[in-house]
Amino acid sequence: MSETGSTRFGASSMADNEEDLTMPRDAKIIKSLLKSMGVEEYEPRVIHKFLELWYRYVVDVLTDAQVYSEHASKSTIDIDDVKLAIQSQVNFSFSQPPPREVLLELAQNRNKIPLPKSIAGPGFPLPPDQDTLISPNYQFAFANKRSAEPIEETEDEEAINAEPNPPQ
């Protein structure tokens, strides 16, 4: 039984090695990054999505760097253009949270105003009955059985009234 288990492990390992040989270098890097972060199980599509995100980011940065280089009337992109493009991407994509002191000051100012006293008892306050979905939103209308003046019946109505089970 141990031979079968080792054979399965060996075949699985062999399949992984063959897959690693055919895998592009960038995909291997992403796979090793996931492994270093402790991610053991993931779908193969995850690597493709990370590659797509990575390539799109690089293309955006290099496109911005080219625009900055052209604006500076340079013939080639240099490291300063790339740094500026990366910084603009970071500023555009990510926002930093405010410092802790600012948040504490905002919280103290907000907490100076006491909460209103609760009128209701314990539990959740419910809306009035007319504002709920379980209240009836209709009224019964009763038609008069007989009007004051008799209505003349036509021949069709007489035929319908004569049948024991008139059609509806």
Helices and strands as residue ranges (DSSP letters): H 2-22, H 25-36, H 44-71, H 79-93, H 100-111, G 129-131, H 155-162
